[in-house]
Amino acid sequence: MRVLVTGAGGFLGRHLCKALQERGHKVVNFSRSAYPDLKEQGIETIRGDIADGATVETALQGIDAVFHVASKVGIWGRYDDYYRTNVIGTKNIIEACKKHGIKRLVYTSSPSVVFGKESLCGVGEEQDYPKEYISHYAQTKGLAEQEVLAANDENLSTVALRPHLIFGPGDHHIFPRIVDRARSGKLKRIGDGTNMVDVIYVKNAVDAHLSAFEKLSPESNIAGKAYFLGQEKPVNLWEFIDDILVRHKVEPLTDKISDKAAYKIGWLMEKGYGLLGIKAEPPMTRFMALQLSCSHYFNHKNAEKDLGYVPRVHIKEALDETVRL
């Protein structure tokens, strides 16, 4: 089968492409950039802007199924930039799938689509989208997810997966940023240190994506649905971060700041950066303050029941494979 992966040069995308190839599929990458290592791996790359409908339509010719992994991530930037990539880009993928008769679309969403301003403790997919977002990323991913789920019909089967805080070998974002900020003295514990969060090892996230792909059809009970994904249990965020730091030979965190103070600082920085037109990412935003101080973990019973998803790599082994002491 000829399978297109948007954003195959990214962290999850690379692992997913390798797994698809191991199952005998011909993999095509659609992204802005070319990646020599993917070419060496036998992966064809079609370069283009996902927000350009004509380019996307051309790229999806001759494709049998799509994994839409690419998105604009981050905590800062213009709303229009997030909307253009995450929403318009997703609409273009859906339209091209329908035009070319592509039967399956697996969308990589995020639990952030249901995160407003309060902790989420063990909630399931019945949790509604919030009335107000404080993150352009979360808001546009939520809009895109709704487009994907609404597109499900007898001709195109769709499913949205919500992996939370993906980590593993090849991660150039979560672990490196945590370590760099700690080494520079810019990372402090926020809140009372008791907040629990979901995380997921990249190999487990890939397993869930492949399971959804293999089960997806107009008759399947997963079509048109979203699923939370995580490890076997949530982790204490700050204990998890301290473990990461120790594995990188960095002292555990001792400095603290209250959640209210961090939120206020984030609000002030957003206002200041906005007024001054500063494009660089602020050290703190309201969304970051809440993500680091609130609990956000989810019920995975639907993923277990419908997808057969059970993490085969448990948290300690996953950390050992990612960063060995």
Secondary structure, 3 states (H helix, E strand, C coil): CEEEEECCCCHHHHHHHHHHHHCCCEEEEEECCCCHHHHHCCCEEEECCCCCHHHHHHHCCCCCEEEECCCCCCCCCCHHHHHHHHHHHHHHHHHHHHHHCCCEEEEECCHHHHCCCCCEEEECCCCCCCCCCCCHHHHHHHHHHHHHHHCCCCCCEEEEEEECCEECCCCCCHHHHHHHHHHCCCCCEECCCCCEECCEEHHHHHHHHHHHHHHCCCCCCCCCEEEEECCCCCEEHHHHHHHHHHHCCCCCCCCEECHHHHHHHHHHHHHHHHHHCCCCCCCCCHHHHHHHHCCEEECCHHHHHHHCCCCCCCHHHHHHHHCCC
